[in-house]
Amino acid sequence: HQRNSMAVSCSSSSVSGSAKALACLHTSHLAPQRTASARLRLQCIKMCSAPAAPGGSKKTVWVWTENRQVMTAAVERGWNTFLFGSKEVGKDWSSTARIHPLFIDGLEIFDEGNQKVAAISEISSPSELQLIQPDNVEVQNNVIHFRGDWQVIPAENIVAAFQGCAGAVLAVSTNSTEAQVFLEALEQGLDGVVLKVEDMDDIIKLKDYFDRRNEAKSQLQLTKATVSKVEVVGMGDRVCVDLCSIMRPGEGLLVCVGSYARGMFLVHSECLETNYIASRPFRVNAGPVHAYVTVPGNKTSYLSELQSGREVIVVDQNGLWRTSIVGRVKIESRPLILVEAKENSGNGTYSIFLQNAETVALIGPDRGSGGRTAIPVTSLKVGDEVLVRKQGGARHTGIEIQEFIVEK
């Protein structure tokens, strides 16, 4: 471990629970359990950022670097507990920012009071990985440094072994992509990462990752609208979007699409069984090539612009949403139907083109176990209620802007 190195620690929100681990780890160089004052210091370190969103848990981020620009980028994003290779360097760096210094000494990490707050475990083989077990408890926090190219399976093993333990396990990551792997292993992920980088872009990318996940904790406001027109219009090129996620029957809402950016309809997936075709719970028959689809970051994209690897948002009838990755997109010529709906609580009128097929449906308000949520467009009629998402009408490259615009 290089001297003059630095790590930044802070808690960030995550979409799912993390595997609690640290109070559970053992290596040959671990010291006796910490005192109460040391535990109090550690709690202060882990509370240096805003609390996690409801339903989620905090993720800890340490940044290990020798680059002052990386340090600055980390502090600006709320990660302000630093780990140094020497107290002299820590004092020097502390003069440029308000920080909480910690110090590396070999394979151990200490606070200002010389109390050990974590141990570093270097893992380069499956046999060494087996030593990291919950019943070998002599330290509360453990930083795991995986040597070599194998990371995903070991991370999953650690998550499985330490779920339910009190503490935190972090893994050393050399870029933001590796960090995401550790944070998402077995859905729960490790409790945090040590981002060992010299490029501030990795700080920015990891913070953007947390921001996207935190956005998914919020609800989109949906509005009821009453269907005012249903008309068969002829042929057009429609887009099917296949996602890398399975949707449950009744979950209903995959993506929001609309012919106008100011009003987006919620289109149901093909997750329901029909007499005509087998269920395809990964697919939404979304609409024609010119229609908008909502993507993370409060942006939109044309359906024709989607491709493998892009992210879209999956929404339910209550407005809860999450992100999903596009697996493939297929465009085919199919008969279309035009649907118009008027907002119940306002003067807005919205329209959408969809394929005229029994497997294509819009989402209506939740009416309990006795009511239907998905309404096939082939049985849609004037007076039916559907859900829409109101938003600003003007868009430039998918970003909402304030300007005069007329769409018709």
C-alpha positions as CSV (number, residue, x, y, z in Angstrom):
1,H,0.0,0.0,0.0
2,Q,1.5,3.3,-1.1
3,R,2.1,6.0,1.3
4,N,0.6,9.5,0.7
5,S,-2.5,7.7,-0.5
6,M,-6.0,8.8,0.5
7,A,-9.5,7.3,0.9
8,V,-12.7,9.2,1.2
9,S,-15.6,7.7,3.2
10,C,-19.2,8.6,3.1
11,S,-22.6,7.0,3.0
12,S,-24.8,7.0,-0.2
13,S,-28.2,5.6,-0.7
14,S,-28.8,2.4,-2.6
15,V,-31.9,0.8,-4.2
16,S,-31.7,-2.3,-2.1
17,G,-30.4,-3.6,1.2
18,S,-26.7,-4.2,1.6
19,A,-25.1,-7.3,3.1
20,K,-24.1,-6.5,6.6
21,A,-20.7,-7.8,7.2
22,L,-18.0,-6.0,9.0
23,A,-18.4,-7.2,12.5
24,C,-17.8,-10.6,11.1
25,L,-14.4,-10.8,9.5
26,H,-11.1,-12.4,10.3
27,T,-7.5,-12.2,9.1
28,S,-4.3,-13.2,10.7
29,H,-3.4,-9.7,11.5
30,L,-6.6,-8.5,13.2
31,A,-6.4,-6.8,16.6
32,P,-8.8,-7.2,19.6
33,Q,-12.2,-5.6,19.4
34,R,-12.4,-1.8,19.6
35,T,-13.4,0.2,22.6
36,A,-16.8,2.0,22.9
37,S,-15.1,5.3,22.0
38,A,-13.7,3.8,18.8
39,R,-17.2,2.5,17.8
40,L,-18.5,6.0,18.4
41,R,-15.9,7.5,16.1
42,L,-16.8,5.0,13.4
43,Q,-20.4,5.9,13.7
44,C,-19.6,9.5,13.1
45,I,-17.6,8.6,10.0
46,K,-20.5,6.7,8.5
47,M,-23.0,9.5,9.1
48,C,-21.2,12.1,7.0
49,S,-23.8,12.3,4.3
50,A,-27.6,12.6,3.9
51,P,-29.6,9.6,5.2
52,A,-30.7,6.9,2.8
53,A,-33.9,7.1,1.0
54,P,-36.9,5.2,2.5
55,G,-36.6,1.5,1.9
56,G,-32.9,1.6,1.1
57,S,-29.7,1.4,3.1
58,K,-26.6,3.4,3.2
59,K,-23.6,2.5,1.0
60,T,-20.2,3.6,2.1
61,V,-17.7,5.0,-0.4
62,W,-14.0,5.4,0.3
63,V,-11.8,7.0,-2.3
64,W,-8.2,6.0,-2.4
65,T,-6.1,8.4,-4.4
66,E,-3.0,10.6,-4.6
67,N,-4.6,13.1,-6.9
68,R,-5.8,16.3,-5.3
69,Q,-8.4,16.8,-8.1
70,V,-9.9,13.5,-7.2
71,M,-10.0,14.6,-3.6
72,T,-11.8,17.9,-4.5
73,A,-14.3,16.1,-6.7
74,A,-15.1,13.7,-3.8
75,V,-15.5,16.4,-1.3
76,E,-17.8,18.3,-3.6
77,R,-20.0,15.2,-3.8
78,G,-20.3,14.8,-0.1
79,W,-17.5,12.2,0.4
80,N,-15.3,13.9,3.0
81,T,-13.8,11.3,5.3
82,F,-10.2,10.7,4.1
83,L,-7.7,7.9,4.7
84,F,-4.0,8.8,4.4
85,G,-0.7,6.9,4.4
86,S,0.8,9.3,6.9
87,K,-0.3,11.9,9.4
88,E,1.9,14.5,7.7
89,V,0.2,14.1,4.4
90,G,-3.2,14.1,6.2
91,K,-2.4,17.4,7.8
92,D,-1.3,18.9,4.5
93,W,-4.5,17.8,2.7
94,S,-6.6,18.9,5.6
95,S,-5.5,22.4,5.0
96,T,-7.4,22.5,1.7
97,A,-10.7,21.1,2.8
98,R,-12.8,20.2,5.9
99,I,-12.2,16.5,6.2
100,H,-12.3,13.6,8.7
101,P,-8.9,11.9,8.5
102,L,-8.2,8.2,8.9
103,F,-4.8,6.5,8.4
104,I,-3.5,3.3,6.7
105,D,-0.8,1.4,8.5
106,G,0.0,-1.8,6.7
107,L,-3.2,-3.8,6.5
108,E,-5.0,-1.8,9.2
109,I,-6.9,1.5,9.3
110,F,-6.8,3.8,12.3
111,D,-8.6,7.0,13.4
112,E,-7.0,10.1,14.9
113,G,-7.0,8.5,18.3
114,N,-5.0,5.5,17.1
115,Q,-8.0,3.2,17.4
116,K,-8.4,0.6,14.7
117,V,-11.5,1.0,12.7
118,A,-10.9,-1.5,9.9
119,A,-8.7,-4.2,8.5
120,I,-7.6,-4.9,5.0
121,S,-7.9,-8.4,3.6
122,E,-6.0,-9.2,0.4
123,I,-7.7,-12.1,-1.5
124,S,-6.0,-13.8,-4.4
125,S,-7.3,-17.4,-4.2
126,P,-10.5,-19.3,-3.2
127,S,-8.7,-20.7,-0.2
128,E,-8.0,-17.2,1.1
129,L,-11.6,-16.2,0.4
130,Q,-12.8,-19.1,2.7
131,L,-11.0,-17.5,5.6
132,I,-13.4,-14.5,5.4
133,Q,-16.3,-16.0,7.4
134,P,-18.9,-14.6,9.8
135,D,-17.9,-16.8,12.7
136,N,-14.3,-15.5,12.6
137,V,-15.1,-12.1,14.2
138,E,-12.3,-10.0,15.5
139,V,-12.8,-6.7,13.7
140,Q,-15.9,-4.6,12.8
141,N,-14.9,-3.3,9.4
142,N,-13.0,-5.1,6.7
143,V,-11.8,-3.8,3.3
144,I,-11.4,-6.7,0.9
145,H,-8.9,-6.3,-1.9
146,F,-9.5,-8.9,-4.6
147,R,-6.3,-9.6,-6.6
148,G,-6.5,-10.8,-10.2
149,D,-9.4,-10.6,-12.7
150,W,-12.0,-12.5,-10.7
151,Q,-14.4,-10.3,-8.8
152,V,-18.1,-11.0,-9.4
153,I,-18.4,-14.5,-7.9
154,P,-16.2,-13.7,-4.8
155,A,-18.4,-10.6,-4.2
156,E,-21.5,-12.7,-4.4
157,N,-20.0,-15.3,-2.0
158,I,-19.2,-12.5,0.5
159,V,-22.7,-11.0,0.2
160,A,-24.3,-14.5,0.8
161,A,-22.0,-15.3,3.7
162,F,-22.4,-12.1,5.6
163,Q,-26.1,-11.2,5.1
164,G,-27.6,-10.3,8.4
165,C,-24.3,-9.5,10.2
166,A,-23.9,-6.2,11.9
167,G,-21.1,-4.1,10.2
168,A,-19.9,-3.4,6.7
169,V,-17.8,-5.1,4.1
170,L,-16.1,-2.9,1.4
171,A,-14.3,-4.0,-1.7
172,V,-11.4,-2.2,-3.5
173,S,-12.5,-1.0,-7.0
174,T,-10.2,0.4,-9.6
175,N,-12.9,2.2,-11.6
176,S,-16.6,3.1,-11.3
177,T,-17.8,0.1,-13.3
178,E,-16.1,-2.4,-10.9
179,A,-17.7,-0.4,-8.0
180,Q,-21.2,-0.9,-9.5
181,V,-20.5,-4.7,-9.7
182,F,-19.7,-4.8,-6.0
183,L,-22.6,-2.6,-5.1
184,E,-25.1,-4.8,-7.0
185,A,-23.9,-8.3,-6.3
186,L,-26.8,-10.6,-5.6
187,E,-29.1,-7.5,-5.7
188,Q,-28.1,-6.5,-2.2
189,G,-24.5,-5.7,-2.9
190,L,-21.6,-5.2,-0.5
191,D,-21.9,-2.4,2.1
192,G,-19.6,-0.2,0.1
193,V,-16.5,0.2,-2.0
194,V,-13.0,1.7,-1.9
195,L,-12.7,3.5,-5.1
196,K,-8.9,3.4,-5.8
197,V,-8.6,5.8,-8.8
198,E,-6.5,8.7,-10.1
199,D,-9.1,10.0,-12.5
200,M,-11.9,12.3,-11.2
201,D,-14.2,11.0,-14.0
202,D,-14.6,7.8,-11.9
203,I,-15.8,10.0,-9.0
204,I,-18.3,11.7,-11.2
205,K,-19.6,8.5,-12.8
206,L,-20.1,6.8,-9.4
207,K,-22.0,9.8,-8.0
208,D,-24.2,9.8,-11.1
209,Y,-24.9,6.1,-10.5
210,F,-26.0,6.8,-6.9
211,D,-28.1,9.7,-8.1
212,R,-30.0,7.5,-10.6
213,R,-30.6,4.9,-8.0
214,N,-31.8,7.5,-5.5
215,E,-34.2,8.9,-8.1
216,A,-35.9,5.5,-8.4
217,K,-36.9,5.9,-4.7
218,S,-39.3,8.7,-5.7
219,Q,-42.8,8.4,-7.2
220,L,-43.9,9.9,-10.5
221,Q,-47.2,11.8,-10.3
222,L,-49.7,10.1,-12.6
223,T,-53.0,11.7,-13.8
224,K,-56.2,10.1,-14.8
225,A,-57.5,10.8,-18.3
226,T,-60.6,9.8,-20.1
227,V,-60.5,8.3,-23.6
228,S,-62.2,10.6,-26.1
229,K,-61.2,9.0,-29.4
230,V,-60.2,5.6,-30.7
231,E,-59.5,5.4,-34.4
232,V,-57.8,2.8,-36.7
233,V,-55.4,4.8,-38.9
234,G,-53.4,2.4,-41.1
235,M,-49.9,1.0,-41.3
236,G,-46.8,2.4,-39.6
237,D,-43.4,1.3,-38.2
238,R,-43.8,0.3,-34.5
239,V,-41.1,-0.5,-32.0
240,C,-41.0,-3.5,-29.6
241,V,-38.6,-3.0,-26.7
242,D,-37.3,-6.2,-25.0
243,L,-35.7,-5.5,-21.6
244,C,-33.2,-7.5,-19.6
245,S,-35.8,-7.7,-16.8
246,I,-38.8,-9.9,-16.1
247,M,-42.1,-8.1,-15.3
248,R,-44.6,-9.8,-13.0
249,P,-48.3,-10.1,-14.2
250,G,-50.1,-7.2,-12.7
251,E,-47.0,-5.0,-12.3
252,G,-48.3,-3.5,-15.5
253,L,-46.2,-0.6,-16.5
254,L,-42.9,-0.8,-18.2
255,V,-42.3,2.5,-20.0
256,C,-44.2,5.7,-20.6
257,V,-44.6,6.7,-24.2
258,G,-46.6,9.4,-26.0
259,S,-46.8,11.2,-29.3
260,Y,-46.5,14.5,-27.4
261,A,-43.7,15.2,-24.9
262,R,-46.2,17.0,-22.7
263,G,-48.2,13.9,-21.9
264,M,-46.9,10.3,-21.7
265,F,-49.2,7.3,-21.6
266,L,-48.4,4.2,-19.5
267,V,-48.2,1.2,-21.8
268,H,-48.5,-2.3,-20.3
269,S,-46.0,-5.1,-20.9
270,E,-46.9,-8.4,-22.6
271,C,-46.6,-10.1,-19.2
272,L,-50.3,-11.3,-19.2
273,E,-51.4,-14.6,-20.6
274,T,-53.8,-14.4,-23.6
275,N,-55.5,-16.8,-25.9
276,Y,-53.5,-15.6,-28.8
277,I,-49.9,-15.7,-27.8
278,A,-47.6,-16.8,-24.9
279,S,-46.7,-14.3,-22.2
280,R,-43.5,-12.3,-22.9
281,P,-43.0,-10.5,-19.6
282,F,-39.8,-8.9,-20.8
283,R,-41.4,-7.0,-23.7
284,V,-43.4,-3.9,-24.2
285,N,-45.0,-3.1,-27.6
286,A,-44.4,0.6,-27.1
287,G,-45.5,2.5,-30.2
288,P,-44.3,4.0,-33.5
289,V,-40.8,5.2,-34.2
290,H,-41.5,8.9,-33.5
291,A,-42.9,8.3,-30.0
292,Y,-41.0,9.4,-26.9
293,V,-40.0,7.1,-24.1
294,T,-39.0,8.2,-20.7
295,V,-35.4,7.5,-19.7
296,P,-33.5,8.2,-16.4
297,G,-32.5,11.7,-15.6
298,N,-35.9,13.3,-16.3
299,K,-35.2,12.9,-20.0
300,T,-36.9,11.4,-23.0
301,S,-35.6,9.5,-26.1
302,Y,-37.3,8.6,-29.4
303,L,-38.2,4.9,-29.5
304,S,-36.3,4.7,-32.7
305,E,-33.1,5.8,-30.8
306,L,-33.2,3.0,-28.3
307,Q,-30.7,0.2,-28.6
308,S,-29.1,-2.6,-26.6
309,G,-27.5,-1.3,-23.4
310,R,-29.7,1.9,-23.0
311,E,-31.6,2.4,-19.8
312,V,-35.4,3.1,-19.7
313,I,-37.7,3.4,-16.7
314,V,-40.3,0.8,-15.6
315,V,-43.3,2.4,-13.9
316,D,-46.3,0.9,-12.1
317,Q,-49.8,2.3,-11.7
318,N,-48.9,3.9,-8.4
319,G,-46.0,5.9,-10.0
320,L,-43.2,3.8,-8.4
321,W,-40.4,3.3,-10.9
322,R,-37.1,1.6,-11.5
323,T,-34.6,1.4,-14.2
324,S,-34.1,-1.4,-16.7
325,I,-31.6,-2.2,-19.5
326,V,-32.7,-2.6,-23.1
327,G,-31.8,-6.0,-24.4
328,R,-32.9,-5.4,-28.0
329,V,-35.3,-3.3,-30.1
330,K,-37.2,-4.5,-33.1
331,I,-39.0,-2.3,-35.6
332,E,-41.7,-3.8,-37.9
333,S,-44.5,-2.5,-40.1
334,R,-47.9,-3.1,-38.3
335,P,-51.4,-1.6,-38.3
336,L,-51.8,1.3,-35.9
337,I,-54.6,2.7,-33.8
338,L,-54.9,6.3,-32.6
339,V,-56.0,6.9,-29.0
340,E,-56.8,10.4,-27.6
341,A,-57.6,11.1,-24.0
342,K,-58.6,14.3,-22.1
343,E,-57.2,15.0,-18.6
344,N,-59.8,14.6,-15.9
345,S,-58.5,17.4,-13.7
346,G,-57.4,19.8,-16.3
347,N,-57.7,20.9,-19.9
348,G,-54.9,18.8,-21.4
349,T,-55.6,16.5,-24.4
350,Y,-53.0,13.8,-25.2
351,S,-52.7,11.2,-28.0
352,I,-50.7,8.1,-28.8
353,F,-50.4,5.6,-31.7
354,L,-50.1,1.9,-30.8
355,Q,-50.2,-1.3,-32.7
356,N,-53.7,-2.5,-33.2
357,A,-53.4,-5.9,-31.4
358,E,-54.9,-7.7,-28.5
359,T,-51.5,-7.9,-26.7
360,V,-51.1,-4.2,-26.6
361,A,-52.7,-2.4,-23.6
362,L,-52.8,0.9,-21.7
363,I,-52.8,1.1,-18.0
364,G,-55.9,2.3,-16.1
365,P,-56.2,3.4,-12.4
366,D,-55.9,0.7,-9.8
367,R,-59.4,-0.5,-9.0
368,G,-58.6,-3.2,-6.6
369,S,-58.8,-7.0,-7.1
370,G,-62.1,-6.8,-9.0
371,G,-61.1,-4.2,-11.6
372,R,-58.9,-4.4,-14.6
373,T,-55.6,-2.6,-14.7
374,A,-54.5,-3.3,-18.3
375,I,-57.0,-2.4,-21.0
376,P,-56.2,-3.9,-24.5
377,V,-56.4,-1.3,-27.2
378,T,-58.7,-3.6,-29.2
379,S,-61.4,-3.3,-26.5
380,L,-60.6,0.3,-25.5
381,K,-63.6,2.6,-25.9
382,V,-64.6,6.2,-25.4
383,G,-65.1,6.9,-21.7
384,D,-62.5,4.4,-20.4
385,E,-60.0,5.9,-17.9
386,V,-56.2,5.6,-18.4
387,L,-53.2,7.0,-16.7
388,V,-50.9,9.7,-18.2
389,R,-47.8,11.5,-17.0
390,K,-48.0,15.3,-17.4
391,Q,-44.7,17.2,-18.0
392,G,-43.3,20.2,-19.9
393,G,-44.0,20.2,-23.6
394,A,-40.7,21.6,-25.0
395,R,-37.8,19.2,-25.4
396,H,-34.3,19.7,-26.9
397,T,-32.3,16.5,-27.3
398,G,-34.5,14.8,-24.8
399,I,-34.0,17.5,-22.1
400,E,-37.0,19.6,-20.9
401,I,-36.7,23.3,-21.7
402,Q,-38.8,26.4,-21.2
403,E,-39.9,27.7,-24.5
404,F,-43.1,28.3,-26.6
405,I,-44.1,25.2,-28.5
406,V,-47.2,23.9,-30.3
407,E,-47.7,20.2,-30.9
408,K,-50.7,18.9,-32.9
